[in-house]
Amino acid sequence: MGYPTKIQCIKRKSSEQWYVNFPAAVAQTAEFQQGEIVEWLLDDHQNFVLKRSDEAVAPLKKKLPKKKSS
């Protein structure tokens, strides 16, 4: 399921800033923390990748259920 989101731009005299806001459902599901630093990677002109640091996701990986070996 997708979440439509508008890209916002704030223009000032000498600069501009672009913003992408995450819907609350996306941020909560990903368990983002306020002030967390992420990195945007440009895959192509249609796909962007948001990369989190290893330190940010390490506690999340511990919560995942272990896979049963068959």
SULVEN-V454663 format. One record per backbone hydrogen bond with DSSP energy under -1.0 kcal/mol. CO is the residue of the C=O (numbers start at 1). NH is the residue of the N-H. E is the energy in kcal/mol with one decimal. If there is no record, write none. Layout:
# SULVEN-V454663
CO	NH	E
CO	NH	E
This chain:
# SULVEN-V454663
8	19	-2.9
10	17	-2.2
15	12	-3.5
17	10	-2.8
19	8	-2.5
23	27	-2.1
24	28	-2.8
25	29	-2.0
26	30	-2.3
27	32	-2.2
33	36	-2.1
39	51	-3.5
41	49	-3.0
47	43	-1.8
47	44	-1.7
49	41	-3.0
51	39	-2.7
53	57	-1.4
54	58	-1.6
57	61	-2.3
58	62	-1.2
60	63	-1.0
